[in-house]
Structure formats: C-alpha cells, structure tokens
Amino acid sequence: MKVEILGASGCATCESVKQDVERVVEDMGKVDEVEVVKVTDPAEFASYGVMSTPALVANGEVKFKGTIPSEEEIREVLS
C-alpha cells in the first residue's frame, strides 16, 4: 500500500500527520507493506482535487483532507 501525505514543504501540521502515519505503520507491524511518501507539489494536490492540506491519500484514494486524522482513523485506513 502507498500512503501519500499531501502538504507544503515546511508545513508542521503536514509533517506531524506523516509522523503519525509512520508511527501507526510501525505499531501495526506493516513497515514492509506500507510506503509513506510526503508530496509537496501543489500540482499533485490538484490532481487529487485537494485544495486544503494536510491530506492523506491511500492507494490513490483521498481519505482525509484539511484535517488531522486520529491514530484510530489512520489504523482504519491501513487495515
């Protein structure tokens, strides 16, 4: 599974979401199954229809945008 975190470079909230996702991936023992990528290109945000960051995209599907998902919500996406 590929998980993309969409957010501007230097966005502390976006980086926090990335760290949360990485922590949940590790806690779930899915480090070998899940690739976490930070995307900072606004053109890529637009390709997903995202205008508000942070956003979380899993396997090409926008799961959250303009909000910080809880660890439980992240676990649901990764399950």
Phi, psi and omega per residue, in radians:
M1 nan 2.438 3.072
K2 -1.911 2.200 3.097
V3 -2.024 2.165 3.121
E4 -1.932 2.341 3.036
I5 -1.839 2.014 -3.119
L6 -1.632 2.198 3.118
G7 -3.123 2.643 -3.131
A8 -1.114 2.578 3.064
S9 -1.133 2.416 -3.104
G10 1.544 -0.027 3.127
C11 -1.417 1.897 -3.092
A12 -1.113 -0.664 3.141
T13 -1.131 -0.737 3.138
C14 -1.122 -0.724 3.110
E15 -1.139 -0.637 3.105
S16 -1.099 -0.723 3.102
V17 -1.108 -0.738 3.114
K18 -1.044 -0.796 3.136
Q19 -1.115 -0.684 3.100
D20 -1.073 -0.781 3.141
V21 -1.097 -0.801 3.135
E22 -1.056 -0.685 3.125
R23 -1.144 -0.757 3.130
V24 -1.149 -0.731 3.098
V25 -0.997 -0.800 3.141
E26 -1.139 -0.789 3.138
D27 -1.051 -0.597 -3.118
M28 -1.462 -0.095 -3.131
G29 1.231 0.559 -3.090
K30 -1.966 0.438 -3.095
V31 -1.009 -0.639 -3.123
D32 -1.404 -0.237 -3.063
E33 -1.789 -0.383 -3.011
V34 -2.106 2.192 3.046
E35 -1.776 2.146 3.135
V36 -1.855 2.189 -3.064
V37 -2.254 2.381 3.037
K38 -1.668 2.204 -3.135
V39 -1.940 2.170 -3.097
T40 -2.017 0.026 -3.092
D41 -1.503 1.991 -3.135
P42 -0.987 -0.499 3.105
A43 -1.130 -0.635 3.091
E44 -1.223 -0.650 3.073
F45 -0.992 -0.845 -3.096
A46 -1.084 -0.606 -3.136
S47 -1.108 -0.415 3.077
Y48 -1.661 -0.041 -3.095
G49 1.347 0.387 -3.106
V50 -1.718 2.152 3.095
M51 -2.026 -0.162 -3.099
S52 -2.223 2.155 -3.117
T53 -1.915 2.824 0.052
P54 -1.295 2.772 3.057
A55 -2.368 2.607 3.118
L56 -2.117 2.172 -3.124
V57 -2.081 2.215 3.111
A58 -2.071 2.128 -3.118
N59 0.851 0.763 3.069
G60 1.433 0.026 -3.125
E61 -1.970 2.192 3.124
V62 -1.221 2.141 3.141
K63 -1.784 -0.644 3.123
F64 -2.501 2.499 3.032
K65 -2.581 2.408 3.126
G66 1.221 0.312 -3.129
T67 -2.585 2.839 3.097
I68 -1.814 1.948 -3.140
P69 -1.226 2.556 3.075
S70 -1.280 2.898 3.100
E71 -1.078 -0.625 3.116
E72 -1.120 -0.725 3.114
E73 -1.139 -0.676 3.103
I74 -1.110 -0.752 3.114
R75 -1.024 -0.719 3.121
E76 -1.056 -0.733 3.133
V77 -1.127 -0.677 -3.065
L78 -1.432 -0.207 -3.100
S79 -1.347 nan nan
